[in-house]
Amino acid sequence: MQAVFLDKGTFSEGIDLPAPTGISDYVTYNDTPKDTAVILERCKDADIIITNKVQINAEVISKLPKLKLIQLTATGMNNVDQDACDEHDVALFNVAGYAVKSVPEHTFMLMLNAMRAGIHYHQKVSDGTWQAKGDFCLLDIPLIDLEDKTLGIIGVGTIGKRVTEIARAFGMNVLWAEQQGRAPRNDNYTAFEDVLAQSDVLSLHCPLNAQTQHLINADTLAKMAKQPLIVNVARGGIVDSQALTNAINNEQIIGYASDVFEQEPIANNDPLLSLKNHPRVIFSPHNAWGSKSAQETLWQMLSKQVADFINTH
């Protein structure tokens, strides 16, 4: 079978990405533009498409009669038209569970940097501000401890549960949010609006879908009684960027730490960029998933899935 990897460049240099067993013709591209004609040309002979974030729409799927499998190098599946896959009998696989160390650790890197104004203080050391002031320490922005704070988690899958474990090691009280508009399924969950009201930090780990698009918006932000920090390592579209920016400027929340954005790379006109010098705002370029070990684990899992698929087809 022929496999085409459309965006190999989303992996770090030096990560070994051999063709899965059973693939006889393996074509790779470092990246692929958002151009249907280019995608079709590159995939016209493919039995298998491997991709991370290239948009595979219904038109592409309908015009590739040889296509049998779309294998994602990620957990999120919102960049592929799943209905079109079903209609044309194309299997769609994702990879889950590969970043159970990387994403939770990145979550706390963002959280701690925001709560302790880490980027702000790094700049004050490196730009000469501290030296010019002359005091033995600089404390112009309060440092906020995690211990005894309440962490609300929206999205309690494998990642959310690992974040829970780490948070409890810090001495945090953890609340698991039930889905918006539903009663808590059991005693482990708390009503969505109660979590908004009680959290000092709100951490997002849910998928992006019709129910979670702009879940964090002007209305939900207004219900955050404790002016929390919001951490987003889920998907950019879960947060309304303008509403979030307004909430920080209006001091409804104290900060925002995010690895994901509505457009990636982030659009030059994204309102979030106006916050780049805020002491409790920190951004990373959608790389929370990408520790070296996580990338290697992902490819091992993916290779087995593809090999098993080939063996049965």
Backbone bond lengths (Angstrom), bond angles and torsions (degrees), N, CA, C in turn:
res aa  C-N    CA-C-N  psi(-1)  N-CA   C-N-CA  omega(-1)  CA-C   N-CA-C  phi
1 M - - - 1.463 - - 1.527 110.48 -
2 Q 1.333 115.29 149.62 1.458 119.83 175.41 1.524 109.55 -96.17
3 A 1.323 114.88 134.72 1.462 121.22 174.26 1.519 108.89 -122.36
4 V 1.321 115.51 139.07 1.463 122.32 177.73 1.523 107.81 -119.85
5 F 1.332 116.00 122.69 1.458 122.49 176.60 1.526 106.33 -100.56
6 L 1.339 115.88 112.05 1.458 121.08 -169.99 1.525 114.81 -82.58
7 D 1.332 118.56 -22.58 1.471 119.08 -176.03 1.526 110.86 -145.83
8 K 1.310 114.60 61.14 1.467 121.56 179.19 1.523 111.60 -59.42
9 G 1.332 116.29 -26.66 1.455 121.08 -177.86 1.512 114.37 -67.72
10 T 1.341 118.48 -6.55 1.456 119.90 175.01 1.527 111.29 -74.57
11 F 1.324 116.92 -12.44 1.461 121.29 173.42 1.525 109.52 -92.54
12 S 1.318 116.17 156.20 1.460 121.13 178.47 1.521 110.66 -69.58
13 E 1.329 115.95 150.11 1.455 120.26 172.80 1.527 108.51 -62.44
14 G 1.317 115.46 141.12 1.459 119.95 178.91 1.510 114.26 94.29
15 I 1.336 117.91 -10.54 1.464 120.44 174.84 1.525 108.48 -81.59
16 D 1.320 116.55 124.33 1.463 121.40 -177.82 1.527 109.14 -76.74
17 L 1.341 116.55 122.94 1.464 122.10 -177.93 1.528 109.84 -126.04
18 P 1.326 117.82 67.29 1.469 120.06 -178.85 1.525 111.67 -69.39
19 A 1.311 115.12 157.78 1.464 120.02 177.51 1.520 109.92 -63.41
20 P 1.327 118.17 133.87 1.464 119.86 175.56 1.522 111.45 -59.77
21 T 1.306 116.04 152.23 1.466 121.79 179.05 1.525 110.50 -57.37
22 G 1.333 115.52 134.01 1.460 120.81 179.15 1.510 114.11 102.05
23 I 1.332 116.72 -12.15 1.460 120.59 177.23 1.527 108.69 -89.71
24 S 1.302 116.38 121.06 1.468 120.89 -177.92 1.518 112.56 -95.49
25 D 1.320 116.80 -22.23 1.468 122.15 -178.22 1.526 107.01 -134.13
26 Y 1.326 116.39 111.66 1.468 122.05 -172.20 1.523 108.79 -121.64
27 V 1.346 115.68 111.55 1.462 121.68 -178.19 1.520 107.96 -113.45
28 T 1.333 116.68 130.64 1.462 119.82 -179.01 1.526 110.70 -124.47
29 Y 1.323 114.89 145.95 1.470 122.87 173.81 1.523 107.35 -126.74
30 N 1.316 115.74 140.36 1.453 119.51 179.58 1.524 111.07 -64.44
31 D 1.339 116.26 -41.08 1.464 121.71 173.96 1.519 108.64 -154.30
32 T 1.309 115.67 163.14 1.460 122.31 -178.95 1.516 108.61 -134.60
33 P 1.328 117.55 128.62 1.470 119.62 -178.07 1.523 112.31 -68.90
34 K 1.332 115.35 162.24 1.463 121.11 177.30 1.520 109.00 -79.98
35 D 1.296 115.46 69.15 1.463 122.20 -175.64 1.523 107.42 -138.31
36 T 1.323 116.24 113.00 1.461 120.58 -175.79 1.517 111.94 -56.53
37 A 1.326 117.80 -40.36 1.467 121.27 -178.98 1.522 111.02 -62.36
38 V 1.324 116.79 -41.52 1.472 120.53 179.81 1.530 110.25 -66.81
39 I 1.330 116.82 -44.02 1.465 120.28 179.33 1.520 110.52 -60.68
40 L 1.322 116.78 -44.36 1.463 120.74 179.61 1.526 111.56 -63.24
41 E 1.313 117.36 -41.92 1.462 120.41 179.93 1.527 110.63 -63.46
42 R 1.308 116.57 -42.98 1.462 120.35 -177.94 1.526 112.89 -70.71
43 C 1.322 116.59 -26.41 1.466 120.44 -173.48 1.524 113.93 -109.38
44 K 1.328 117.97 7.86 1.470 120.45 -171.21 1.524 113.01 -60.88
45 D 1.329 118.05 -28.87 1.467 120.90 -179.47 1.526 112.31 -106.96
46 A 1.299 117.42 8.83 1.464 120.83 -172.29 1.521 112.53 -83.03
47 D 1.316 115.31 136.36 1.461 121.65 167.31 1.525 110.45 -87.05
48 I 1.340 114.40 -29.43 1.462 120.78 -175.96 1.526 109.10 -134.06
49 I 1.327 115.86 130.46 1.464 121.38 170.91 1.520 107.64 -106.70
50 I 1.333 115.62 128.59 1.453 121.74 172.80 1.526 107.26 -110.41
51 T 1.321 116.77 128.02 1.457 119.21 -178.68 1.516 110.61 -155.35
52 N 1.307 114.47 156.18 1.459 121.00 174.69 1.519 109.69 -98.48
53 K 1.344 117.02 -64.92 1.462 119.90 -171.85 1.536 114.03 -126.29
54 V 1.321 119.64 5.74 1.467 119.99 176.97 1.523 109.00 -66.42
55 Q 1.321 116.34 133.61 1.458 121.07 179.76 1.530 110.31 -75.02
56 I 1.319 115.80 119.08 1.470 121.52 177.63 1.526 106.93 -109.85
57 N 1.339 115.55 99.96 1.462 119.72 -173.95 1.529 111.56 -94.36
58 A 1.319 115.52 179.73 1.472 120.95 -176.44 1.524 111.79 -62.52
59 E 1.316 117.58 -36.80 1.459 120.18 179.32 1.518 111.26 -62.24
60 V 1.324 116.42 -44.87 1.468 120.35 179.09 1.522 110.36 -60.71
61 I 1.311 116.49 -48.49 1.464 120.82 -177.22 1.527 111.03 -62.41
62 S 1.323 117.43 -40.54 1.468 120.78 -177.25 1.525 112.74 -69.50
63 K 1.329 117.63 -22.34 1.465 121.50 -176.24 1.525 113.35 -101.69
64 L 1.320 116.86 12.68 1.465 120.94 178.22 1.530 108.92 -122.63
65 P 1.345 117.24 80.23 1.464 120.39 -174.12 1.529 114.28 -65.05
66 K 1.327 118.71 -21.96 1.466 120.93 179.81 1.530 112.29 -81.93
67 L 1.314 115.89 -15.79 1.462 120.13 -171.64 1.529 111.69 -64.88
68 K 1.335 115.36 128.97 1.458 121.31 -179.92 1.528 112.98 -116.32
69 L 1.338 115.93 -27.89 1.466 119.31 -173.91 1.523 110.13 -148.58
70 I 1.331 115.67 135.38 1.461 122.08 165.46 1.520 106.51 -110.49
71 Q 1.321 115.26 116.32 1.459 121.71 -178.79 1.524 108.88 -108.46
72 L 1.335 116.22 115.65 1.458 121.33 179.89 1.528 110.25 -87.73
73 T 1.329 115.44 143.41 1.459 120.19 175.06 1.527 109.15 -96.87
74 A 1.303 115.84 41.46 1.461 122.24 -175.95 1.522 108.12 -159.72
75 T 1.332 115.04 171.51 1.464 120.53 176.85 1.525 111.60 -87.27
76 G 1.336 116.61 -44.04 1.461 120.83 -179.39 1.516 111.61 -65.18
77 M 1.335 115.85 139.33 1.473 121.69 -175.94 1.519 112.91 -118.86
78 N 1.338 117.20 12.71 1.456 120.52 -172.78 1.533 113.48 -75.22
79 N 1.333 118.85 -5.30 1.464 120.46 178.22 1.529 112.82 -92.75
80 V 1.326 117.21 4.06 1.468 121.47 178.73 1.525 109.08 -123.80
81 D 1.351 116.11 137.94 1.466 120.61 177.39 1.530 108.42 -76.32
82 Q 1.317 115.85 100.80 1.465 120.36 -175.08 1.519 112.23 -70.65
83 D 1.319 117.72 -32.44 1.467 119.99 177.22 1.522 111.12 -64.50
84 A 1.327 116.41 -39.81 1.468 120.11 178.48 1.523 110.78 -66.16
85 C 1.329 117.15 -36.25 1.466 120.47 175.67 1.526 110.38 -60.11
86 D 1.317 115.93 -45.73 1.469 119.92 179.04 1.527 110.83 -62.62
87 E 1.325 116.36 -43.18 1.467 121.15 -177.15 1.522 111.76 -63.25
88 H 1.328 116.93 -35.83 1.470 120.69 -175.17 1.524 112.76 -105.12
89 D 1.326 115.84 14.75 1.464 121.61 176.04 1.533 111.89 56.80
90 V 1.314 115.43 44.23 1.465 121.98 176.11 1.526 108.14 -105.81
91 A 1.314 116.87 123.91 1.462 120.51 177.86 1.528 109.58 -71.65
92 L 1.323 116.05 146.48 1.462 122.00 178.67 1.520 108.26 -130.92
93 F 1.347 115.25 116.47 1.455 120.90 179.98 1.526 109.87 -117.36
94 N 1.304 115.44 142.99 1.463 120.49 168.45 1.519 108.18 -115.11
95 V 1.329 116.67 -177.21 1.466 121.50 175.97 1.522 106.83 -128.09
96 A 1.303 115.90 124.69 1.466 120.53 -177.64 1.520 109.66 -123.65
97 G 1.316 115.68 151.19 1.452 120.58 173.00 1.517 115.30 87.66
98 Y 1.334 118.25 1.64 1.463 120.46 -177.49 1.523 112.57 -80.20
99 A 1.326 117.33 -20.83 1.468 120.75 -173.58 1.521 112.13 -113.50
100 V 1.333 116.65 32.83 1.460 120.47 -176.22 1.522 112.30 -71.45
101 K 1.330 117.49 -13.41 1.465 121.06 171.10 1.525 109.86 -98.87
102 S 1.316 115.97 -45.71 1.465 120.99 -170.65 1.526 112.52 -65.28
103 V 1.322 118.28 -49.59 1.470 120.50 -175.34 1.532 112.14 -68.41
104 P 1.335 120.09 -46.52 1.465 118.00 177.12 1.526 113.22 -60.54
105 E 1.338 117.81 -40.02 1.457 119.11 178.79 1.530 110.89 -65.21
106 H 1.323 116.83 -39.02 1.461 120.87 177.39 1.526 110.35 -65.58
107 T 1.320 116.12 -36.57 1.465 120.72 177.01 1.526 110.71 -55.90
108 F 1.322 116.01 -45.11 1.468 118.80 -178.93 1.524 112.61 -77.32
109 M 1.320 117.84 -26.99 1.456 119.32 171.39 1.522 109.92 -59.89
110 L 1.332 116.95 -47.22 1.462 121.10 178.73 1.527 110.97 -65.10
111 M 1.313 115.65 -45.42 1.467 120.49 -176.71 1.525 111.65 -61.54
112 L 1.322 116.29 -47.87 1.461 120.17 -177.95 1.526 111.31 -67.40
113 N 1.323 116.91 -39.67 1.461 119.58 177.79 1.522 111.46 -60.34
114 A 1.330 116.46 -41.13 1.463 119.70 -179.19 1.530 111.48 -72.53
115 M 1.317 116.74 -44.46 1.464 119.72 -176.92 1.525 112.20 -68.21
116 R 1.339 116.51 -28.61 1.461 120.38 -178.98 1.528 112.12 -110.51
117 A 1.346 116.40 14.10 1.468 122.10 175.55 1.527 111.92 51.71
118 G 1.318 115.71 45.36 1.455 120.83 -172.53 1.522 114.55 -61.40
119 I 1.327 117.66 -44.90 1.464 120.51 -179.88 1.523 109.78 -66.12
120 H 1.309 116.94 -41.88 1.468 122.23 178.47 1.528 110.48 -55.80
121 Y 1.334 116.31 -49.39 1.459 118.97 -176.13 1.524 112.26 -72.39
122 H 1.318 117.87 -33.07 1.465 120.11 173.59 1.533 110.15 -58.21
123 Q 1.325 115.23 -44.67 1.468 118.83 -179.75 1.527 111.60 -64.97
124 K 1.334 117.35 -36.53 1.470 120.20 -178.56 1.530 111.40 -68.93
125 V 1.323 116.37 -29.62 1.463 119.41 174.83 1.525 110.81 -74.18
126 S 1.344 116.00 -45.14 1.464 119.66 -172.01 1.524 113.63 -80.06
127 D 1.336 118.80 -22.37 1.469 119.68 -177.80 1.532 113.59 -95.65
128 G 1.327 117.17 1.36 1.451 120.42 175.99 1.507 115.41 94.34
129 T 1.335 117.76 -2.88 1.469 120.24 -178.22 1.526 111.79 -60.75
130 W 1.324 116.29 -45.75 1.468 120.40 -178.16 1.536 110.56 -63.19
131 Q 1.336 115.36 -44.88 1.467 119.10 -179.31 1.537 111.07 -62.67
132 A 1.330 115.76 -40.63 1.460 119.47 -178.92 1.526 111.74 -65.80
133 K 1.335 115.92 -34.11 1.469 119.17 179.90 1.522 111.11 -70.36
134 G 1.330 116.47 -38.81 1.455 120.35 172.94 1.500 116.58 88.56
135 D 1.317 119.99 -10.34 1.459 122.10 179.52 1.526 110.41 -78.35
136 F 1.358 115.95 158.31 1.467 119.05 -176.95 1.532 112.42 -68.63
137 C 1.353 117.75 -20.83 1.466 120.58 176.55 1.521 109.10 -143.28
138 L 1.323 114.52 161.79 1.466 120.67 178.75 1.519 107.53 -125.24
139 L 1.334 116.82 127.28 1.468 121.37 -176.89 1.529 110.52 -140.23
140 D 1.329 116.34 54.26 1.462 118.55 -178.14 1.526 112.67 -81.15
141 I 1.331 118.06 -18.91 1.470 122.74 174.14 1.526 107.60 -117.76
142 P 1.335 119.24 127.67 1.466 120.42 -178.06 1.525 112.84 -59.39
143 L 1.317 115.56 140.84 1.462 122.05 172.95 1.521 108.29 -91.46
144 I 1.329 116.51 128.94 1.468 121.21 -175.22 1.521 109.13 -111.32
145 D 1.328 117.27 122.61 1.460 122.44 177.33 1.529 110.58 -76.24
146 L 1.331 115.28 151.36 1.463 120.19 174.91 1.532 112.04 -83.51
147 E 1.320 116.85 -31.16 1.456 120.02 -177.05 1.529 111.32 -57.65
148 D 1.330 114.76 133.73 1.468 124.25 179.49 1.533 113.35 76.41
149 K 1.325 118.26 -1.79 1.456 120.60 175.73 1.532 109.44 -82.87
150 T 1.332 115.45 156.84 1.468 121.36 178.06 1.514 109.78 -98.80
151 L 1.328 115.13 124.64 1.462 122.70 177.47 1.524 108.86 -104.82
152 G 1.321 116.67 119.56 1.456 121.34 173.60 1.512 109.63 -95.90
153 I 1.321 116.65 129.80 1.466 121.90 -179.09 1.517 109.33 -113.31
154 I 1.320 116.01 122.82 1.461 122.16 175.39 1.521 107.38 -107.51
155 G 1.326 115.76 109.01 1.458 121.72 -175.76 1.514 109.77 107.06
156 V 1.331 116.60 91.26 1.464 120.76 -172.49 1.525 110.08 -107.70
157 G 1.330 115.16 65.64 1.450 120.90 171.25 1.520 109.46 -96.22
158 T 1.326 115.75 -154.03 1.466 120.29 -179.25 1.521 111.70 -58.95
159 I 1.340 116.56 -42.68 1.459 120.55 -179.32 1.525 110.49 -67.13
160 G 1.328 116.39 -47.83 1.460 120.32 -179.47 1.516 112.47 -59.30
161 K 1.318 116.45 -36.48 1.466 119.54 179.77 1.526 111.39 -70.96
162 R 1.339 117.14 -36.30 1.461 119.38 177.01 1.531 110.48 -69.29
163 V 1.328 117.19 -38.27 1.470 120.29 174.77 1.523 109.73 -60.14
164 T 1.321 116.86 -38.30 1.469 121.44 177.09 1.522 111.00 -58.49
165 E 1.342 116.77 -46.41 1.465 120.83 -179.17 1.530 111.16 -60.47
166 I 1.327 116.18 -45.57 1.465 120.01 -178.34 1.524 110.22 -66.52
167 A 1.335 115.89 -42.04 1.464 119.80 -179.59 1.524 111.20 -60.07
168 R 1.308 116.62 -42.02 1.468 119.93 179.76 1.523 111.24 -66.34
169 A 1.346 116.71 -31.36 1.462 119.42 175.13 1.528 111.22 -65.51
170 F 1.326 117.15 -29.29 1.459 121.97 175.12 1.524 112.16 -79.30
171 G 1.317 116.75 -6.99 1.462 120.33 -178.95 1.514 112.96 87.50
172 M 1.321 117.76 22.06 1.457 121.16 179.52 1.527 110.77 -87.40
173 N 1.307 115.83 151.47 1.459 122.93 169.85 1.529 107.49 -89.43
174 V 1.329 117.75 127.91 1.463 121.26 -174.35 1.519 111.21 -112.17
175 L 1.333 115.86 132.27 1.465 122.74 174.05 1.518 108.70 -117.23
176 W 1.324 116.05 131.29 1.466 121.30 174.51 1.526 108.03 -96.18
177 A 1.317 116.29 122.91 1.465 120.43 -178.13 1.523 111.14 -81.78
178 E 1.318 115.36 129.60 1.463 120.07 169.41 1.525 107.86 -71.28
179 Q 1.333 116.87 160.52 1.457 120.04 177.43 1.525 110.18 -60.51
180 Q 1.313 114.73 146.52 1.461 120.66 -177.33 1.528 110.53 -58.04
181 G 1.331 115.96 132.49 1.457 120.80 177.08 1.515 115.20 84.95
182 R 1.336 117.90 2.00 1.465 120.96 179.72 1.524 110.65 -116.43
183 A 1.313 114.83 150.51 1.461 119.78 174.15 1.522 108.79 -74.40
184 P 1.337 118.64 147.16 1.467 120.62 179.08 1.519 112.02 -54.27
185 R 1.328 115.60 132.84 1.475 120.62 -175.30 1.525 112.68 -70.45
186 N 1.342 115.94 -28.57 1.465 120.98 177.29 1.536 108.01 -161.23
187 D 1.312 116.13 -174.82 1.468 120.52 -174.79 1.522 112.92 -69.85
188 N 1.324 118.20 -12.69 1.466 120.61 179.19 1.525 112.30 -77.43
189 Y 1.338 116.29 -16.34 1.460 120.70 -174.87 1.526 110.64 -111.41
190 T 1.335 114.05 154.06 1.460 122.16 178.81 1.514 108.74 -123.19
191 A 1.325 117.09 144.68 1.463 120.72 -179.95 1.531 110.55 -53.18
192 F 1.315 115.96 140.54 1.466 122.92 -174.95 1.529 111.91 -51.70
193 E 1.309 117.47 -50.42 1.466 120.13 -176.32 1.525 111.88 -68.60
194 D 1.332 117.71 -29.24 1.459 120.20 176.15 1.523 110.45 -68.12
195 V 1.324 116.34 -37.43 1.467 119.64 177.32 1.524 110.31 -64.62
196 L 1.331 116.87 -41.75 1.467 120.00 176.92 1.523 110.76 -58.05
197 A 1.305 116.41 -41.92 1.463 120.97 -174.66 1.526 112.87 -75.14
198 Q 1.332 117.76 -28.83 1.460 120.95 -170.97 1.531 114.75 -100.53
199 S 1.330 117.95 -9.38 1.463 120.18 -171.28 1.526 113.03 -86.09
200 D 1.339 114.79 137.94 1.458 122.02 168.54 1.528 110.82 -87.92
201 V 1.313 114.95 -28.35 1.463 122.50 174.65 1.521 106.91 -135.36
202 L 1.328 116.66 136.67 1.456 122.10 178.35 1.525 107.57 -119.86
203 S 1.332 117.72 121.50 1.461 121.97 -175.66 1.523 109.66 -116.04
204 L 1.333 116.09 126.70 1.462 122.39 -173.65 1.523 110.95 -99.88
205 H 1.334 115.96 125.79 1.469 121.92 -179.05 1.532 111.52 -139.09
206 C 1.306 117.69 20.09 1.463 121.77 -176.30 1.531 110.82 -92.87
207 P 1.335 117.77 159.31 1.463 120.53 175.48 1.519 111.06 -73.23
208 L 1.327 115.34 160.89 1.464 120.66 174.54 1.521 108.65 -92.26
209 N 1.327 116.49 121.00 1.457 121.82 176.79 1.535 107.67 -151.86
210 A 1.314 116.05 -172.03 1.466 119.51 -176.57 1.526 111.86 -60.70
211 Q 1.320 116.67 -31.58 1.470 120.19 -177.62 1.529 112.33 -79.59
212 T 1.338 117.38 -26.24 1.465 119.74 -175.52 1.525 113.21 -106.05
213 Q 1.327 118.55 -4.16 1.463 120.28 176.00 1.527 109.67 -57.59
214 H 1.329 116.53 122.13 1.470 123.00 -177.79 1.533 111.37 52.19
215 L 1.318 115.59 39.96 1.467 120.21 175.19 1.525 110.72 -59.18
216 I 1.330 115.41 -37.26 1.464 120.62 174.60 1.522 107.13 -93.68
217 N 1.329 115.42 103.31 1.456 122.39 -173.98 1.527 109.22 -137.06
218 A 1.308 116.41 -173.85 1.470 119.13 -176.81 1.528 111.77 -58.42
219 D 1.333 117.71 -38.56 1.463 120.40 -178.65 1.523 112.24 -69.06
220 T 1.342 116.66 -46.77 1.465 118.60 -178.39 1.528 111.28 -71.39
221 L 1.320 116.84 -34.71 1.470 119.57 176.81 1.527 111.11 -61.64
222 A 1.324 116.74 -35.93 1.465 120.81 -179.08 1.529 112.22 -66.89
223 K 1.336 117.25 -17.47 1.457 121.32 -178.71 1.522 112.47 -92.31
224 M 1.325 117.27 1.76 1.463 121.59 -178.28 1.522 109.13 -88.17
225 A 1.327 115.70 89.42 1.461 121.60 -168.93 1.521 113.83 -68.98
226 K 1.356 117.73 -24.34 1.468 120.14 -172.87 1.530 113.36 -101.43
227 Q 1.327 117.33 16.68 1.464 121.87 178.99 1.536 111.30 50.23
228 P 1.325 117.48 60.73 1.465 119.03 -171.56 1.526 113.57 -76.83
229 L 1.325 113.81 165.24 1.461 121.92 161.14 1.519 107.41 -81.12
230 I 1.338 117.73 137.74 1.467 121.90 174.51 1.526 108.43 -110.05
231 V 1.334 115.62 130.55 1.461 122.53 177.74 1.521 107.70 -115.72
232 N 1.328 116.67 128.58 1.461 120.75 -177.66 1.521 110.46 -125.44
233 V 1.329 115.88 105.66 1.470 121.23 171.72 1.531 109.59 -118.06
234 A 1.334 116.03 22.58 1.467 121.85 -177.38 1.525 109.93 -97.47
235 R 1.330 117.38 -90.82 1.460 123.08 176.63 1.530 108.18 -144.42
236 G 1.324 115.61 144.70 1.450 120.26 -176.98 1.509 113.32 -60.35
237 G 1.335 117.21 -35.89 1.453 121.57 -176.36 1.511 114.65 -68.25
238 I 1.319 118.00 -9.94 1.460 120.70 177.08 1.525 110.67 -70.75
239 V 1.335 115.81 -22.05 1.461 121.66 -177.97 1.522 110.12 -112.97
240 D 1.324 116.85 131.68 1.458 122.94 170.99 1.533 107.10 -77.24
241 S 1.329 116.37 107.37 1.463 121.07 -172.04 1.525 112.69 -59.57
242 Q 1.319 117.15 -41.32 1.464 119.49 -178.79 1.520 111.00 -68.58
243 A 1.321 116.87 -43.01 1.462 120.18 178.82 1.525 110.98 -63.19
244 L 1.330 116.18 -39.16 1.462 120.67 178.87 1.523 110.80 -65.11
245 T 1.330 115.89 -44.13 1.461 120.62 178.42 1.527 110.63 -60.46
246 N 1.325 115.58 -44.64 1.471 119.67 178.07 1.522 111.18 -60.99
247 A 1.321 116.72 -39.63 1.462 120.81 -177.04 1.527 111.64 -65.57
248 I 1.321 116.81 -36.52 1.465 119.10 176.69 1.524 110.18 -70.99
249 N 1.310 116.15 -44.79 1.475 119.34 179.66 1.520 112.17 -62.63
250 N 1.348 116.13 -30.46 1.469 120.93 179.54 1.531 112.44 -91.89
251 E 1.345 116.42 3.17 1.466 123.34 179.62 1.522 112.94 61.28
252 Q 1.346 116.01 31.12 1.466 119.80 170.71 1.520 110.71 -74.41
253 I 1.321 116.79 -31.97 1.458 122.83 175.10 1.528 107.20 -131.20
254 I 1.342 116.14 158.42 1.475 117.65 -174.90 1.523 113.10 -89.64
255 G 1.347 117.53 -18.85 1.454 117.10 -177.57 1.512 112.59 -177.71
256 Y 1.320 114.82 175.88 1.462 121.86 -179.03 1.519 108.52 -145.10
257 A 1.320 116.41 127.51 1.462 122.86 178.56 1.522 106.88 -123.58
258 S 1.333 116.77 114.46 1.461 118.66 -170.71 1.523 112.57 -137.38
259 D 1.330 114.09 140.98 1.463 122.71 174.01 1.518 111.73 -104.30
260 V 1.340 117.41 -5.45 1.466 121.51 -171.32 1.521 110.56 -136.46
261 F 1.342 115.21 154.09 1.457 120.86 -173.83 1.523 109.53 -144.80
262 E 1.336 116.01 159.78 1.467 119.95 -176.28 1.514 111.68 -62.66
263 Q 1.322 117.41 -35.92 1.466 122.11 172.51 1.515 107.19 -121.59
264 E 1.332 116.63 136.02 1.458 120.06 -178.96 1.524 111.23 -130.65
265 P 1.366 118.25 125.99 1.464 126.12 -1.17 1.535 111.50 -57.64
266 I 1.311 115.60 159.90 1.457 120.64 -177.30 1.528 110.52 -57.71
267 A 1.324 116.34 138.29 1.470 121.52 179.81 1.523 109.96 -69.47
268 N 1.316 115.82 144.57 1.468 120.30 -179.89 1.525 112.63 -61.35
269 N 1.332 116.31 -25.33 1.469 119.56 -179.48 1.529 112.88 -100.21
270 D 1.328 117.71 12.70 1.463 120.13 176.99 1.524 108.60 -64.02
271 P 1.337 117.89 125.86 1.468 119.67 -178.10 1.525 113.57 -59.58
272 L 1.319 117.13 -22.75 1.456 119.27 179.84 1.524 112.19 -60.91
273 L 1.332 116.90 -29.31 1.461 119.39 -179.08 1.524 112.54 -65.25
274 S 1.324 116.58 -20.74 1.465 119.10 176.69 1.528 111.88 -68.29
275 L 1.337 116.15 -12.56 1.464 121.39 -179.13 1.521 113.02 -97.59
276 K 1.324 117.48 5.73 1.467 120.73 -168.40 1.524 113.83 -59.91
277 N 1.312 118.66 -23.24 1.467 121.03 179.43 1.526 113.27 -99.95
278 H 1.323 116.28 5.03 1.466 120.04 177.99 1.528 108.85 -69.21
279 P 1.332 118.76 135.11 1.469 120.29 -174.76 1.523 114.77 -66.23
280 R 1.336 117.32 -18.68 1.464 119.41 179.34 1.528 111.76 -115.03
281 V 1.312 116.16 29.20 1.465 121.54 174.15 1.525 107.78 -119.37
282 I 1.321 116.26 129.07 1.454 121.74 176.16 1.519 108.84 -140.50
283 F 1.323 115.67 135.67 1.463 121.88 179.83 1.526 109.56 -120.85
284 S 1.336 115.58 147.85 1.466 121.84 168.55 1.526 107.82 -133.10
285 P 1.338 118.47 155.04 1.464 121.99 -169.28 1.530 114.20 -89.02
286 H 1.321 116.89 62.70 1.460 123.92 178.54 1.535 112.03 48.58
287 N 1.320 115.38 51.57 1.462 119.22 179.77 1.528 113.25 -125.04
288 A 1.343 116.90 15.85 1.462 119.82 179.67 1.526 111.63 -59.14
289 W 1.315 116.88 -31.96 1.463 122.56 -176.49 1.521 112.81 -75.43
290 G 1.340 117.92 -15.28 1.449 121.07 -155.63 1.508 118.64 -102.50
291 S 1.330 119.98 33.55 1.454 117.84 171.47 1.528 109.05 -61.12
292 K 1.318 115.90 157.89 1.467 119.94 -178.51 1.526 111.14 -56.59
293 S 1.323 116.31 -45.81 1.466 118.82 -178.56 1.520 111.58 -66.17
294 A 1.340 117.13 -35.24 1.464 119.92 179.24 1.526 110.99 -66.31
295 Q 1.330 117.13 -41.15 1.461 120.28 178.91 1.527 111.05 -64.00
296 E 1.316 116.44 -41.76 1.469 119.81 179.16 1.524 111.23 -65.78
297 T 1.326 116.22 -41.34 1.468 120.24 177.83 1.517 111.00 -63.90
298 L 1.334 116.45 -42.50 1.459 121.10 178.99 1.527 110.74 -56.53
299 W 1.339 116.37 -47.65 1.469 118.54 -175.88 1.530 111.56 -67.98
300 Q 1.325 116.91 -34.30 1.463 119.36 175.89 1.523 111.03 -63.10
301 M 1.325 116.39 -44.66 1.462 120.74 179.34 1.523 110.77 -65.12
302 L 1.326 116.44 -45.56 1.463 121.34 179.32 1.529 110.93 -59.79
303 S 1.323 116.73 -45.77 1.467 120.89 -176.91 1.522 111.32 -61.04
304 K 1.326 116.31 -39.40 1.463 119.29 178.10 1.523 110.95 -66.72
305 Q 1.335 117.11 -42.15 1.466 120.15 178.92 1.526 111.12 -60.19
306 V 1.325 116.28 -46.28 1.461 120.37 -178.39 1.526 110.33 -65.83
307 A 1.331 117.42 -44.26 1.461 120.74 179.40 1.527 111.31 -61.57
308 D 1.325 116.71 -41.98 1.469 119.92 178.15 1.523 111.18 -64.37
309 F 1.334 116.74 -38.52 1.470 120.62 178.08 1.531 110.56 -62.67
310 I 1.326 115.48 -46.07 1.472 119.57 -179.50 1.519 110.91 -61.76
311 N 1.330 116.73 -40.13 1.459 120.51 -179.23 1.516 113.37 -62.40
312 T 1.319 115.96 -25.64 1.473 119.28 -177.39 1.524 113.24 -103.05
313 H 1.334 116.47 3.66 1.470 119.69 -179.97 1.539 108.72 -128.31
